[in-house]
Each structure stands twice: as structure tokens, then as C-alpha cells.
Amino acid sequence: MPIFNHIRIMRSAIIAAAFLIFFVMPAAAQDETTFSDPNVDYSFEVPDVKWKMTAKPTATNSNVEYVYVDRRDTHLEVRKVSVASNVPMADVIRDEEQKLKFMPGFVAGKEESIGGKLSGSVFNFEFVRAGRPMAGRFYFLRSGNSIYILRFTGLTDKLRSVRHQADRIARTFSVN
């Protein structure tokens, strides 16, 4: 009789594993989509269905924008800047920082390196908007004579809570 219990337990384990493989894992994978558009030369993974596109690229404007739940929670803008290949990334970051330093309460944070399909740098900063603490996390990714800037801004605690998703978007960003 004990051998039949073993067989019954093994059969239940196999059925449970099959259920996970065929039903649960595909449902979890549906939360992730890939952004691509014929009007732009790049693509990236969107890790959660809570990211909603608010500005679609067109033939005349290649910028794309997303929000996570609400614009003040987290906002993403993707911009492309053309630079000579010998221009250091630090110079591009400094140019961007010069534009930001006039924001109320602006405090520059540290720079980090990031790797993925494209390598680059991350610039962190804080500021105040309407009396609320805000943060920015800008990814600068180089591909030849182009630098793609992924500008994430939002409430400090909200941006911190989706940082892993922002990192994933930057790491999966690729030029077609």
C-alpha cells in the first residue's frame, strides 16, 4: 500500500508543476510588454501594465512618454541627442544638469554606471514641486553618435519604489 501513496504523491506533484508551467507562468509574463514603434529606432521592455504611454512618437517627433499610474507618481520621457562620438558622456550629463539646477530645491546626487544592451551613466537628483519632495533618475545611454536620455521623474518615494523597473527599462533599451 505505501507504494501507491508514493505514486499518488508523485502524480499530484507532476500535475501541480504542469499547472504552474502552463497557467501561472504565462499569466505573470503577460505583465511585461515591449515598446517599439516604426517612428523610432529604439525599443525597450515595459515591465508592468501600470506603465501607460502618454505621448506616442510620430514622424516629426521621436519622443515617447510613459507614466506609472499617475504623472506625479513617475513620469518617463525618452529623448535622443546627437553628439560627436568623441564627446565624453560626462559633458552631456553636465549640459543636462545645467538645465536642471534652476528647479526649486535642486540637489544633485551621485552618478552611477549602468550596463545592459547599451552601456551608460545614471544621474540622480532631487527637487521640490508644489511643496512636495520629488526625485529624478536620468539614464544616459550611448549608441554611436546618439545618446538616448531616459528621464524618470516623480515623487521621491514613488520613484524609489519603481527604481528596479526603471533600471530594467534602461537595461533592455536597444537600438534597432
C-alpha positions as CSV (number, residue, x, y, z in Angstrom):
1,M,0.0,0.0,0.0
2,P,2.8,2.6,0.7
3,I,4.0,2.4,-3.0
4,F,0.6,3.5,-4.1
5,N,0.8,6.5,-1.8
6,H,4.1,7.4,-3.3
7,I,2.7,7.2,-6.8
8,R,-0.3,9.3,-5.9
9,I,2.0,12.0,-4.3
10,M,4.3,12.0,-7.4
11,R,1.3,12.3,-9.7
12,S,0.0,15.2,-7.7
13,A,3.4,16.9,-7.8
14,I,3.6,16.5,-11.6
15,I,0.1,17.9,-12.1
16,A,0.9,20.9,-9.9
17,A,4.2,21.5,-11.8
18,A,2.3,21.3,-15.1
19,F,-0.3,23.8,-13.8
20,L,2.4,26.2,-12.9
21,I,4.2,25.9,-16.2
22,F,1.2,26.2,-18.4
23,F,-1.1,28.6,-16.5
24,V,0.7,30.6,-13.8
25,M,4.0,31.5,-15.5
26,P,2.4,32.7,-18.8
27,A,0.0,34.9,-16.8
28,A,2.9,36.5,-14.9
29,A,4.8,37.1,-18.2
30,Q,1.8,39.0,-19.6
31,D,2.6,42.0,-17.4
32,E,5.7,42.7,-19.5
33,T,5.5,44.1,-23.0
34,T,8.0,45.5,-25.4
35,F,7.8,49.1,-26.7
36,S,8.7,49.6,-30.3
37,D,7.4,51.9,-33.0
38,P,8.2,52.4,-36.7
39,N,8.8,56.1,-36.0
40,V,11.8,55.5,-33.7
41,D,15.0,53.4,-33.9
42,Y,14.8,52.0,-30.4
43,S,12.9,49.6,-28.2
44,F,12.7,48.6,-24.6
45,E,10.7,46.3,-22.2
46,V,7.9,47.8,-20.3
47,P,7.9,45.7,-17.1
48,D,4.4,46.3,-15.7
49,V,1.0,47.0,-17.2
50,K,0.7,50.1,-14.8
51,W,3.1,51.9,-17.2
52,K,0.8,53.8,-19.7
53,M,2.0,55.6,-22.8
54,T,1.0,59.3,-22.8
55,A,2.9,60.5,-25.8
56,K,3.4,58.4,-28.9
57,P,6.3,59.1,-31.3
58,T,5.4,60.5,-34.7
59,A,7.3,61.0,-37.9
60,T,8.2,64.6,-36.8
61,N,8.6,64.0,-33.1
62,S,10.5,60.8,-32.0
63,N,9.9,61.3,-28.3
64,V,7.9,58.9,-26.2
65,E,6.4,59.3,-22.8
66,Y,5.1,56.9,-20.2
67,V,3.6,57.4,-16.7
68,Y,3.5,54.8,-13.9
69,V,-0.1,55.0,-12.5
70,D,-0.2,58.9,-12.5
71,R,2.1,61.6,-13.9
72,R,3.2,62.8,-10.5
73,D,4.0,59.2,-9.3
74,T,6.5,58.5,-12.0
75,H,6.9,60.0,-15.5
76,L,9.3,58.8,-18.2
77,E,10.4,60.8,-21.2
78,V,12.8,59.3,-23.8
79,R,14.9,61.8,-25.7
80,K,17.6,61.3,-28.4
81,V,20.5,63.7,-28.6
82,S,23.0,63.7,-31.4
83,V,26.6,64.3,-30.3
84,A,30.0,63.6,-31.8
85,S,31.3,60.2,-30.8
86,N,34.4,61.8,-29.1
87,V,32.2,63.9,-26.7
88,P,32.5,62.4,-23.2
89,M,29.3,61.2,-21.5
90,A,30.2,63.5,-18.5
91,D,29.9,66.6,-20.8
92,V,26.4,65.5,-21.9
93,I,25.4,64.9,-18.3
94,R,26.7,68.3,-17.2
95,D,24.7,70.0,-20.0
96,E,21.6,68.3,-18.8
97,E,22.4,69.2,-15.2
98,Q,22.8,72.9,-16.1
99,K,19.2,72.9,-17.3
100,L,18.0,71.2,-14.1
101,K,19.8,73.3,-11.5
102,F,17.3,76.1,-11.7
103,M,14.5,73.8,-10.4
104,P,13.3,74.7,-6.9
105,G,15.2,72.8,-4.3
106,F,17.5,71.1,-6.8
107,V,20.2,68.9,-5.2
108,A,22.5,66.9,-7.5
109,G,23.0,63.3,-6.5
110,K,25.6,60.8,-7.4
111,E,26.3,59.4,-10.8
112,E,26.4,55.6,-11.4
113,S,27.4,53.4,-14.3
114,I,24.8,51.1,-15.9
115,G,25.2,48.2,-18.2
116,G,22.7,46.4,-20.4
117,K,22.1,46.2,-24.1
118,L,23.7,49.7,-24.2
119,S,26.1,51.0,-21.5
120,G,25.9,54.4,-20.0
121,S,25.5,56.5,-16.9
122,V,22.8,57.3,-14.4
123,F,22.4,60.8,-12.9
124,N,20.3,61.1,-9.7
125,F,18.9,64.3,-8.3
126,E,16.2,65.7,-6.0
127,F,14.0,68.8,-6.3
128,V,10.7,70.3,-5.0
129,R,7.5,70.7,-7.0
130,A,4.4,72.3,-5.4
131,G,5.9,71.8,-2.0
132,R,6.4,68.0,-2.5
133,P,9.7,66.2,-2.5
134,M,10.5,65.0,-6.0
135,A,13.4,63.0,-7.5
136,G,14.9,62.4,-10.9
137,R,16.8,59.5,-12.3
138,F,18.2,60.1,-15.8
139,Y,19.8,57.3,-17.8
140,F,22.3,58.4,-20.5
141,L,22.8,55.5,-23.0
142,R,25.2,55.9,-25.9
143,S,24.9,54.3,-29.3
144,G,27.5,55.8,-31.8
145,N,26.7,59.5,-32.3
146,S,23.5,59.3,-30.4
147,I,22.8,59.5,-26.7
148,Y,19.4,58.4,-25.5
149,I,18.2,60.1,-22.3
150,L,15.6,58.2,-20.3
151,R,14.3,60.9,-17.9
152,F,12.4,59.4,-14.9
153,T,10.9,61.9,-12.5
154,G,8.3,61.6,-9.8
155,L,7.5,61.8,-6.1
156,T,10.7,60.7,-4.2
157,D,9.1,57.7,-2.5
158,K,7.2,56.6,-5.7
159,L,10.3,56.8,-7.9
160,R,12.3,54.9,-5.3
161,S,9.6,52.1,-5.3
162,V,9.9,51.6,-9.1
163,R,13.6,52.0,-9.4
164,H,14.1,48.4,-10.3
165,Q,11.6,48.8,-13.1
166,A,13.4,51.9,-14.3
167,D,16.7,50.0,-14.3
168,R,15.0,47.2,-16.2
169,I,13.7,49.6,-18.9
170,A,17.3,51.1,-19.2
171,R,19.0,47.7,-19.3
172,T,16.7,46.4,-22.0
173,F,16.8,49.6,-24.1
174,S,18.3,48.8,-27.5
175,V,18.8,50.5,-30.8
176,N,17.2,48.6,-33.8
